[in-house]
Amino acid sequence: MNKKVYICFSTDMIHSGHIDIIRKAEKLGDLIVGVLSDEAVASFKRYPLIPFEERKILFENINGVSKVVEQKELSYKNILNEIKPDIVVHGDNWKEGFQKPIRDEVVEILKSYGGELVEFPYNKDARYDELEKQSRMQLGMPDYRRGRLKKLINMKGLVTAIEAHSGITGLIAEKTTVLQDGKTYQFDAMWISSLCDSTAKGKPDIELVDMTSRFRTIDDIMEVTTKPIIFDGDTGGLTEHFVYTVRSLERMGVSMVIIEDKTGLKKNSLFGTEVKQTQDSIENFCAKIAAGKKAQKTKDFMICARIESLILEQGMEDALTRAFAFVGAGADSIMIHSRKKDPSEIKEFIEKFREIDKNTPIVLVPTSFNTVYEDEWKELGANIIIYANQLTRTGFPAMQDAARTILENHRAKECDDKCMSIKEIITLIPEE
């Protein structure tokens, strides 16, 4: 009886290196190929250009492959316990670095029932790196990037975004990955915040930084990243201006714009009723949403209506009335906000909204009510969690501390331990 051999792939483009390792693996016994799920691939490296079902068919049509199965997680634990292969085949590139804990887990599981790990030298042909680079470039193009947020919501149920206000913060949002409990975690999208963009320019957050300047920030980030972008559109401005903003953002490849139902000089929501803030009428804001939807050219772009009723202490019924009206006007999603640390009113809103509307995505920015875990929000019915200003709020104190340390010591040596090495920074930034 032939031995059962297992090998797993995350790729969405099959090249000669993959065929080579398949040929080596099939000589060891009956070859079962695992194909990582779309969600696992997206969390591990990049969003797949080809969906799981098509990738599965690709491998099913390769001679020597007896069976193709879905591996739902980066961890091999569940799939190995299910099929109990005699041999697992992998390249030797996971002996160190990010995937080493996964390899260690595979070794332990195989040891528990007498299985064997066979590793072949990883093919480092420069042509394969070029193919991967071209794929990443394709993912960064507007038509590919724009629709990915919707796909991720449908795929995962809940997606996370972190603020970016420059090319380098975009790269941090793009590349930061954590391996935990056999799974990989990274941010799904980037939030281009009016507050953080203004702060980075040393300007107050009152819509003083014009759209031309803010579009340049988008360009800086898009040039070096591939993930979907959610844009903070403040109030959206005049309806006639918002129409052009929608067209520009859509053309650039932005996935979503969030506009808040306030009028007049913009004040940050966290001030609440401490400063004078005026909420727009339902009729006017619905007209703005409808005009924006009419202006867009694709089905991918999303307009999210941000409701300020809880911030301005107008009550739950007002918030819900507005939410249903805005969805009726064409809003693709609803953002509900609060400045209270207690998340009770946010939870109540979600519960009551979901009693009537099961499908419209709900967006949260848990800056104040930050004690609830993402899985809890997902179970309640939220779909997008935005970490709206944490990079800005941690970055500025660190820079201020470094400046103070140099002033106090009249040299830079004492600051060294606080600094990231130039080599690390260079490796974060792509060469092209």
Kinemage of the C-alpha trace (Angstrom):
@kinemage 1
@onewidth
@group {chain A} dominant
@subgroup {mainchain}
@vectorlist {calphas} color= white
{ca met a 1} P 0.000 0.000 0.000
{ca asn a 2} L 1.387 3.394 -1.012
{ca lys a 3} L 2.191 5.951 1.648
{ca lys a 4} L -0.062 8.968 1.994
{ca val a 5} L 1.841 12.185 1.160
{ca tyr a 6} L 0.645 15.717 1.932
{ca ile a 7} L 1.849 19.070 0.632
{ca cys a 8} L 0.149 22.458 1.007
{ca phe a 9} L 0.253 25.489 -1.311
{ca ser a 10} L -0.730 29.116 -0.783
{ca thr a 11} L 0.119 30.239 -4.303
{ca asp a 12} L -2.329 31.509 -6.899
{ca met a 13} L 0.149 31.165 -9.776
{ca ile a 14} L 1.778 27.809 -10.502
{ca his a 15} L 5.326 27.989 -11.846
{ca ser a 16} L 8.077 25.471 -12.580
{ca gly a 17} L 9.272 25.492 -8.954
{ca his a 18} L 5.867 24.249 -7.774
{ca ile a 19} L 5.760 21.562 -10.462
{ca asp a 20} L 9.258 20.441 -9.466
{ca ile a 21} L 8.341 19.883 -5.805
{ca ile a 22} L 5.076 18.157 -6.821
{ca arg a 23} L 7.076 15.741 -8.993
{ca lys a 24} L 9.398 14.987 -6.061
{ca ala a 25} L 6.471 14.542 -3.674
{ca glu a 26} L 4.471 12.189 -5.912
{ca lys a 27} L 7.414 9.772 -6.012
{ca leu a 28} L 7.008 9.281 -2.252
{ca gly a 29} L 3.419 7.942 -2.456
{ca asp a 30} L -0.182 9.000 -3.142
{ca leu a 31} L -0.064 12.770 -3.207
{ca ile a 32} L -2.732 14.875 -1.484
{ca val a 33} L -2.417 18.610 -2.151
{ca gly a 34} L -3.759 21.091 0.360
{ca val a 35} L -4.817 24.506 -0.906
{ca leu a 36} L -4.956 27.303 1.656
{ca ser a 37} L -8.311 29.035 1.970
{ca asp a 38} L -8.663 32.590 0.691
{ca glu a 39} L -8.863 33.871 4.268
{ca ala a 40} L -5.701 32.023 5.304
{ca val a 41} L -3.776 33.309 2.275
{ca ala a 42} L -4.990 36.877 2.850
{ca ser a 43} L -3.850 36.755 6.478
{ca phe a 44} L -0.484 35.194 5.598
{ca lys a 45} L 0.912 37.002 2.584
{ca arg a 46} L -1.438 38.954 0.304
{ca tyr a 47} L -4.978 38.811 -0.984
{ca pro a 48} L -5.150 36.032 -3.610
{ca leu a 49} L -5.647 37.141 -7.185
{ca ile a 50} L -7.422 33.842 -7.909
{ca pro a 51} L -10.164 32.600 -5.522
{ca phe a 52} L -9.897 29.262 -3.712
{ca glu a 53} L -12.222 27.260 -5.986
{ca glu a 54} L -10.207 28.178 -9.077
{ca arg a 55} L -6.890 27.507 -7.331
{ca lys a 56} L -8.238 24.108 -6.272
{ca ile a 57} L -9.130 23.267 -9.884
{ca leu a 58} L -5.621 24.243 -11.016
{ca phe a 59} L -4.061 21.625 -8.745
{ca glu a 60} L -6.700 18.995 -9.548
{ca asn a 61} L -5.562 19.146 -13.168
{ca ile a 62} L -1.894 18.416 -12.446
{ca asn a 63} L -0.793 14.859 -13.189
{ca gly a 64} L 0.337 12.986 -10.121
{ca val a 65} L -2.078 14.712 -7.725
{ca ser a 66} L -4.543 12.127 -6.366
{ca lys a 67} L -6.680 14.503 -4.270
{ca val a 68} L -6.999 18.213 -3.437
{ca val a 69} L -8.339 19.439 -0.078
{ca glu a 70} L -8.855 22.820 1.569
{ca gln a 71} L -6.531 23.801 4.416
{ca lys a 72} L -8.499 26.458 6.264
{ca glu a 73} L -5.685 27.759 8.473
{ca leu a 74} L -1.981 28.388 8.174
{ca ser a 75} L -1.561 25.874 11.002
{ca tyr a 76} L -1.412 22.249 9.797
{ca lys a 77} L -2.856 20.877 13.041
{ca asn a 78} L -6.453 20.231 11.996
{ca ile a 79} L -5.689 18.937 8.515
{ca leu a 80} L -2.979 16.561 9.752
{ca asn a 81} L -5.230 15.162 12.475
{ca glu a 82} L -7.931 14.660 9.847
{ca ile a 83} L -6.001 12.883 7.072
{ca lys a 84} L -3.010 11.485 9.037
{ca pro a 85} L -0.465 11.537 6.175
{ca asp a 86} L 2.602 9.319 6.415
{ca ile a 87} L 4.747 12.085 4.913
{ca val a 88} L 4.475 15.869 4.848
{ca val a 89} L 6.501 17.620 2.149
{ca his a 90} L 7.650 21.242 2.355
{ca gly a 91} L 10.471 23.479 1.194
{ca asp a 92} L 13.245 24.068 3.725
{ca asn a 93} L 12.499 27.828 3.855
{ca trp a 94} L 10.399 27.463 7.015
{ca lys a 95} L 13.249 26.282 9.242
{ca glu a 96} L 13.675 29.849 10.459
{ca gly a 97} L 11.720 33.072 10.465
{ca phe a 98} L 8.001 33.628 10.650
{ca gln a 99} L 6.917 30.079 9.738
{ca lys a 100} L 9.251 28.242 12.135
{ca pro a 101} L 6.564 27.787 14.868
{ca ile a 102} L 4.303 26.214 12.232
{ca arg a 103} L 7.067 23.809 11.244
{ca asp a 104} L 7.701 22.949 14.899
{ca glu a 105} L 4.013 22.130 15.338
{ca val a 106} L 4.056 19.883 12.246
{ca val a 107} L 7.102 18.018 13.559
{ca glu a 108} L 5.393 17.395 16.917
{ca ile a 109} L 2.149 16.155 15.326
{ca leu a 110} L 3.981 13.823 12.941
{ca lys a 111} L 6.052 12.501 15.835
{ca ser a 112} L 2.886 11.668 17.780
{ca tyr a 113} L 1.795 9.038 15.233
{ca gly a 114} L 5.063 8.142 13.470
{ca gly a 115} L 4.803 10.422 10.442
{ca glu a 116} L 7.761 11.910 8.579
{ca leu a 117} L 8.670 15.397 7.394
{ca val a 118} L 10.548 15.592 4.081
{ca glu a 119} L 12.017 18.975 3.151
{ca phe a 120} L 13.446 19.908 -0.219
{ca pro a 121} L 15.710 22.926 -0.880
{ca tyr a 122} L 13.648 26.043 -1.453
{ca asn a 123} L 13.964 27.316 -5.016
{ca lys a 124} L 15.271 30.893 -4.903
{ca asp a 125} L 15.068 31.574 -8.636
{ca ala a 126} L 14.857 35.348 -9.188
{ca arg a 127} L 12.150 34.772 -11.818
{ca tyr a 128} L 9.726 33.623 -9.103
{ca asp a 129} L 10.411 36.732 -7.034
{ca glu a 130} L 9.640 38.812 -10.101
{ca leu a 131} L 6.316 36.986 -10.584
{ca glu a 132} L 5.359 37.675 -6.964
{ca lys a 133} L 6.371 41.303 -7.335
{ca gln a 134} L 4.187 41.648 -10.424
{ca ser a 135} L 1.257 40.116 -8.530
{ca arg a 136} L 1.654 42.632 -5.713
{ca met a 137} L 1.809 45.467 -8.226
{ca gln a 138} L -1.415 44.194 -9.778
{ca leu a 139} L -3.124 44.120 -6.386
{ca gly a 140} L -2.149 47.764 -5.904
{ca met a 141} L -3.854 48.884 -9.098
{ca pro a 142} L -7.117 50.839 -8.589
{ca asp a 143} L -9.479 48.338 -10.217
{ca tyr a 144} L -8.107 45.448 -8.125
{ca arg a 145} L -7.834 47.356 -4.866
{ca arg a 146} L -11.217 49.115 -4.915
{ca gly a 147} L -13.470 46.061 -4.680
{ca arg a 148} L -11.396 44.103 -2.184
{ca leu a 149} L -13.016 45.587 0.928
{ca lys a 150} L -16.429 44.212 -0.038
{ca lys a 151} L -14.882 40.826 -0.783
{ca leu a 152} L -13.096 40.741 2.563
{ca ile a 153} L -16.305 41.587 4.447
{ca asn a 154} L -18.092 38.759 2.642
{ca met a 155} L -15.180 36.392 3.251
{ca lys a 156} L -14.379 37.144 6.881
{ca gly a 157} L -17.479 38.760 8.335
{ca leu a 158} L -15.323 41.272 10.205
{ca val a 159} L -12.334 43.196 8.874
{ca thr a 160} L -9.895 45.471 10.688
{ca ala a 161} L -8.291 48.711 9.530
{ca ile a 162} L -5.580 50.876 11.065
{ca glu a 163} L -4.829 54.503 10.344
{ca ala a 164} L -2.102 55.501 7.931
{ca his a 165} L -1.090 59.083 7.227
{ca ser a 166} L 2.086 58.634 5.138
{ca gly a 167} L 3.905 56.122 2.990
{ca ile a 168} L 5.853 54.718 5.952
{ca thr a 169} L 2.765 54.299 8.168
{ca gly a 170} L 1.079 52.676 5.171
{ca leu a 171} L 3.929 50.157 5.015
{ca ile a 172} L 3.541 49.456 8.740
{ca ala a 173} L -0.174 48.816 8.183
{ca glu a 174} L 0.627 46.659 5.160
{ca lys a 175} L 3.418 44.507 6.577
{ca thr a 176} L 2.824 44.066 10.310
{ca thr a 177} L 1.898 40.426 10.947
{ca val a 178} L 1.465 38.356 14.103
{ca leu a 179} L 1.476 34.555 14.387
{ca gln a 180} L -0.761 33.448 17.252
{ca asp a 181} L -2.435 30.130 18.074
{ca gly a 182} L -1.582 28.663 14.687
{ca lys a 183} L -3.132 31.603 12.835
{ca thr a 184} L -1.729 34.738 11.291
{ca tyr a 185} L -3.212 38.152 11.933
{ca gln a 186} L -2.725 41.384 10.046
{ca phe a 187} L -4.789 44.454 9.278
{ca asp a 188} L -7.119 44.060 6.316
{ca ala a 189} L -7.319 47.713 5.325
{ca met a 190} L -6.043 51.234 5.987
{ca trp a 191} L -7.938 54.223 7.339
{ca ile a 192} L -6.888 57.632 6.057
{ca ser a 193} L -8.050 59.845 8.885
{ca ser a 194} L -8.737 63.540 8.595
{ca leu a 195} L -7.458 63.993 12.161
{ca cys a 196} L -4.182 62.130 11.593
{ca asp a 197} L -3.580 63.636 8.156
{ca ser a 198} L -4.117 67.130 9.586
{ca thr a 199} L -1.967 66.389 12.634
{ca ala a 200} L 0.906 65.115 10.484
{ca lys a 201} L 0.799 68.462 8.673
{ca gly a 202} L 0.599 70.435 11.940
{ca lys a 203} L -2.910 71.694 11.118
{ca pro a 204} L -6.120 71.650 13.203
{ca asp a 205} L -8.753 69.014 12.410
{ca ile a 206} L -11.379 71.416 11.038
{ca glu a 207} L -11.367 70.398 7.344
{ca leu a 208} L -8.599 72.969 6.863
{ca val a 209} L -6.449 70.554 4.825
{ca asp a 210} L -8.086 70.607 1.400
{ca met a 211} L -8.941 67.548 -0.700
{ca thr a 212} L -6.069 68.124 -3.115
{ca ser a 213} L -3.606 67.762 -0.238
{ca arg a 214} L -5.452 64.773 1.197
{ca phe a 215} L -5.472 63.077 -2.200
{ca arg a 216} L -1.671 63.431 -2.251
{ca thr a 217} L -1.570 61.488 1.016
{ca ile a 218} L -3.618 58.748 -0.642
{ca asp a 219} L -1.169 58.711 -3.561
{ca asp a 220} L 1.815 58.393 -1.202
{ca ile a 221} L 0.211 55.426 0.537
{ca met a 222} L -1.110 53.739 -2.593
{ca glu a 223} L 2.270 53.900 -4.271
{ca val a 224} L 3.837 51.509 -1.731
{ca thr a 225} L 0.903 49.362 -0.530
{ca thr a 226} L -1.820 47.034 -1.853
{ca lys a 227} L -4.499 46.933 0.862
{ca pro a 228} L -7.955 48.531 0.601
{ca ile a 229} L -8.316 52.133 1.736
{ca ile a 230} L -11.154 53.641 3.770
{ca phe a 231} L -11.195 57.443 3.530
{ca asp a 232} L -12.385 59.824 6.206
{ca gly a 233} L -14.532 62.277 4.253
{ca asp a 234} L -15.494 64.420 7.276
{ca thr a 235} L -18.919 65.958 6.507
{ca gly a 236} L -18.512 65.426 2.774
{ca gly a 237} L -18.798 69.205 2.288
{ca leu a 238} L -21.437 70.617 -0.010
{ca thr a 239} L -23.387 67.979 -1.916
{ca glu a 240} L -22.134 69.435 -5.203
{ca his a 241} L -18.539 69.031 -3.977
{ca phe a 242} L -19.125 65.553 -2.517
{ca val a 243} L -20.114 64.260 -5.958
{ca tyr a 244} L -16.673 65.123 -7.301
{ca thr a 245} L -14.968 63.707 -4.221
{ca val a 246} L -16.724 60.367 -4.803
{ca arg a 247} L -15.659 60.270 -8.448
{ca ser a 248} L -12.053 61.117 -7.573
{ca leu a 249} L -11.784 58.568 -4.756
{ca glu a 250} L -13.383 55.842 -6.850
{ca arg a 251} L -11.042 56.539 -9.767
{ca met a 252} L -8.024 56.415 -7.424
{ca gly a 253} L -9.023 52.963 -6.146
{ca val a 254} L -10.291 53.885 -2.670
{ca ser a 255} L -12.808 51.315 -1.380
{ca met a 256} L -14.960 53.397 0.964
{ca val a 257} L -15.608 56.987 2.033
{ca ile a 258} L -17.160 57.681 5.434
{ca ile a 259} L -19.072 60.932 5.863
{ca glu a 260} L -20.657 62.203 9.080
{ca asp a 261} L -24.093 63.767 9.398
{ca lys a 262} L -22.911 67.160 10.665
{ca thr a 263} L -22.827 70.622 9.127
{ca gly a 264} L -20.798 73.768 9.585
{ca leu a 265} L -17.205 74.058 10.828
{ca lys a 266} L -16.079 70.520 11.628
{ca lys a 267} L -15.162 69.734 15.249
{ca asn a 268} L -13.761 66.380 16.355
{ca ser a 269} L -16.541 64.100 17.588
{ca leu a 270} L -14.761 63.289 20.843
{ca phe a 271} L -15.536 66.839 22.006
{ca gly a 272} L -19.239 65.871 21.920
{ca thr a 273} L -21.458 68.625 23.306
{ca glu a 274} L -18.511 70.487 24.846
{ca val a 275} L -18.294 72.506 21.635
{ca lys a 276} L -21.064 73.685 19.333
{ca gln a 277} L -21.774 71.014 16.722
{ca thr a 278} L -24.757 70.931 14.389
{ca gln a 279} L -26.256 67.723 13.052
{ca asp a 280} L -27.498 67.770 9.480
{ca ser a 281} L -31.156 67.083 8.792
{ca ile a 282} L -32.074 63.587 7.698
{ca glu a 283} L -33.463 64.955 4.435
{ca asn a 284} L -30.290 66.863 3.517
{ca phe a 285} L -27.930 64.059 4.436
{ca cys a 286} L -30.006 61.495 2.517
{ca ala a 287} L -29.805 63.753 -0.522
{ca lys a 288} L -26.016 63.916 -0.179
{ca ile a 289} L -25.759 60.120 0.017
{ca ala a 290} L -28.064 59.662 -2.973
{ca ala a 291} L -26.077 62.161 -5.049
{ca gly a 292} L -22.829 60.388 -4.181
{ca lys a 293} L -24.225 56.984 -5.139
{ca lys a 294} L -25.534 58.346 -8.412
{ca ala a 295} L -22.110 59.797 -9.227
{ca gln a 296} L -20.077 56.607 -8.816
{ca lys a 297} L -19.287 54.450 -11.835
{ca thr a 298} L -18.704 51.005 -10.300
{ca lys a 299} L -20.498 48.755 -7.807
{ca asp a 300} L -17.292 48.318 -5.800
{ca phe a 301} L -17.104 51.760 -4.189
{ca met a 302} L -18.888 52.155 -0.854
{ca ile a 303} L -20.368 55.198 0.885
{ca cys a 304} L -20.667 54.845 4.641
{ca ala a 305} L -22.974 57.122 6.652
{ca arg a 306} L -21.560 58.053 10.055
{ca ile a 307} L -24.218 58.857 12.637
{ca glu a 308} L -23.416 61.393 15.354
{ca ser a 309} L -26.640 61.093 17.361
{ca leu a 310} L -25.042 59.333 20.345
{ca ile a 311} L -22.083 61.724 20.342
{ca leu a 312} L -24.441 64.703 20.405
{ca glu a 313} L -26.743 63.060 22.990
{ca gln a 314} L -29.742 62.958 20.668
{ca gly a 315} L -30.734 59.481 21.807
{ca met a 316} L -30.965 55.933 20.472
{ca glu a 317} L -34.206 56.408 18.562
{ca asp a 318} L -32.748 59.317 16.602
{ca ala a 319} L -29.666 57.225 15.780
{ca leu a 320} L -31.766 54.296 14.541
{ca thr a 321} L -34.165 56.513 12.589
{ca arg a 322} L -31.211 58.078 10.809
{ca ala a 323} L -29.552 54.717 10.177
{ca phe a 324} L -32.577 53.243 8.402
{ca ala a 325} L -33.167 56.458 6.447
{ca phe a 326} L -29.546 56.607 5.294
{ca val a 327} L -29.601 52.969 4.166
{ca gly a 328} L -32.806 53.743 2.294
{ca ala a 329} L -31.025 56.622 0.548
{ca gly a 330} L -28.328 54.230 -0.686
{ca ala a 331} L -25.668 54.136 2.050
{ca asp a 332} L -23.629 50.927 1.705
{ca ser a 333} L -22.784 50.824 5.409
{ca ile a 334} L -23.458 52.578 8.696
{ca met a 335} L -20.944 53.849 11.237
{ca ile a 336} L -22.194 54.435 14.759
{ca his a 337} L -19.949 56.363 17.136
{ca ser a 338} L -19.743 57.104 20.840
{ca arg a 339} L -17.306 58.893 23.130
{ca lys a 340} L -18.308 56.851 26.176
{ca lys a 341} L -15.929 54.230 27.547
{ca asp a 342} L -18.884 52.004 28.354
{ca pro a 343} L -19.806 50.174 25.101
{ca ser a 344} L -23.414 49.546 26.185
{ca glu a 345} L -25.059 52.078 23.877
{ca ile a 346} L -23.060 50.843 20.877
{ca lys a 347} L -24.095 47.265 21.641
{ca glu a 348} L -27.722 48.367 22.020
{ca phe a 349} L -27.611 50.152 18.655
{ca ile a 350} L -26.189 47.096 16.886
{ca glu a 351} L -28.767 44.794 18.462
{ca lys a 352} L -31.714 47.008 17.509
{ca phe a 353} L -30.374 47.738 14.013
{ca arg a 354} L -29.804 44.038 13.340
{ca glu a 355} L -33.373 43.188 14.366
{ca ile a 356} L -34.502 44.931 11.179
{ca asp a 357} L -31.423 45.048 8.925
{ca lys a 358} L -29.375 41.838 8.855
{ca asn a 359} L -27.041 42.721 5.996
{ca thr a 360} L -25.858 46.344 5.877
{ca pro a 361} L -22.273 46.426 7.221
{ca ile a 362} L -21.737 48.233 10.522
{ca val a 363} L -18.512 50.183 11.083
{ca leu a 364} L -17.082 50.931 14.531
{ca val a 365} L -14.213 53.134 15.692
{ca pro a 366} L -13.614 51.900 19.274
{ca thr a 367} L -11.265 54.652 20.404
{ca ser a 368} L -13.155 55.309 23.642
{ca phe a 369} L -15.009 52.009 24.075
{ca asn a 370} L -11.846 49.949 23.542
{ca thr a 371} L -12.299 47.064 26.014
{ca val a 372} L -14.331 44.812 23.701
{ca tyr a 373} L -12.471 42.169 21.649
{ca glu a 374} L -12.909 41.956 17.884
{ca asp a 375} L -14.548 38.514 18.063
{ca glu a 376} L -17.173 39.916 20.433
{ca trp a 377} L -17.985 42.732 18.011
{ca lys a 378} L -18.229 40.209 15.190
{ca glu a 379} L -20.652 38.049 17.175
{ca leu a 380} L -22.780 41.112 17.936
{ca gly a 381} L -23.002 41.967 14.231
{ca ala a 382} L -20.257 44.527 13.499
{ca asn a 383} L -18.281 44.200 10.250
{ca ile a 384} L -15.469 46.771 10.218
{ca ile a 385} L -13.296 47.812 13.165
{ca ile a 386} L -11.146 50.899 12.581
{ca tyr a 387} L -8.176 51.686 14.833
{ca ala a 388} L -8.359 55.325 13.915
{ca asn a 389} L -5.370 57.123 15.456
{ca gln a 390} L -3.136 54.726 17.391
{ca leu a 391} L -0.077 55.071 15.135
{ca thr a 392} L -0.220 58.849 15.458
{ca arg a 393} L -0.820 58.760 19.211
{ca thr a 394} L 2.087 56.364 19.869
{ca gly a 395} L 4.457 57.872 17.303
{ca phe a 396} L 4.426 61.466 18.503
{ca pro a 397} L 5.238 60.717 22.183
{ca ala a 398} L 8.138 58.523 21.040
{ca met a 399} L 9.551 61.290 18.844
{ca gln a 400} L 9.045 63.874 21.568
{ca asp a 401} L 10.853 61.606 24.047
{ca ala a 402} L 13.777 61.154 21.648
{ca ala a 403} L 14.100 64.915 21.147
{ca arg a 404} L 14.018 65.538 24.902
{ca thr a 405} L 16.623 62.803 25.544
{ca ile a 406} L 19.070 64.426 23.098
{ca leu a 407} L 18.523 67.865 24.638
{ca glu a 408} L 19.062 66.559 28.164
{ca asn a 409} L 22.281 64.682 27.311
{ca his a 410} L 23.706 67.038 24.662
{ca arg a 411} L 24.442 64.027 22.436
{ca ala a 412} L 22.548 61.187 20.736
{ca lys a 413} L 24.078 58.111 22.424
{ca glu a 414} L 21.435 57.883 25.165
{ca cys a 415} L 18.761 57.889 22.468
{ca asp a 416} L 20.106 54.824 20.639
{ca asp a 417} L 18.152 52.251 22.632
{ca lys a 418} L 14.908 54.025 21.753
{ca cys a 419} L 15.637 53.937 18.025
{ca met a 420} L 14.771 51.410 15.351
{ca ser a 421} L 17.883 50.581 13.348
{ca ile a 422} L 18.283 52.191 9.944
{ca lys a 423} L 18.718 48.679 8.509
{ca glu a 424} L 15.282 47.643 9.793
{ca ile a 425} L 13.692 50.755 8.317
{ca ile a 426} L 15.367 50.189 4.947
{ca thr a 427} L 14.135 46.600 4.791
{ca leu a 428} L 10.587 47.836 5.408
{ca ile a 429} L 10.737 50.184 2.433
{ca pro a 430} L 10.532 48.529 -1.015
{ca glu a 431} L 13.392 49.200 -3.398
{ca glu a 432} L 11.052 50.016 -6.249
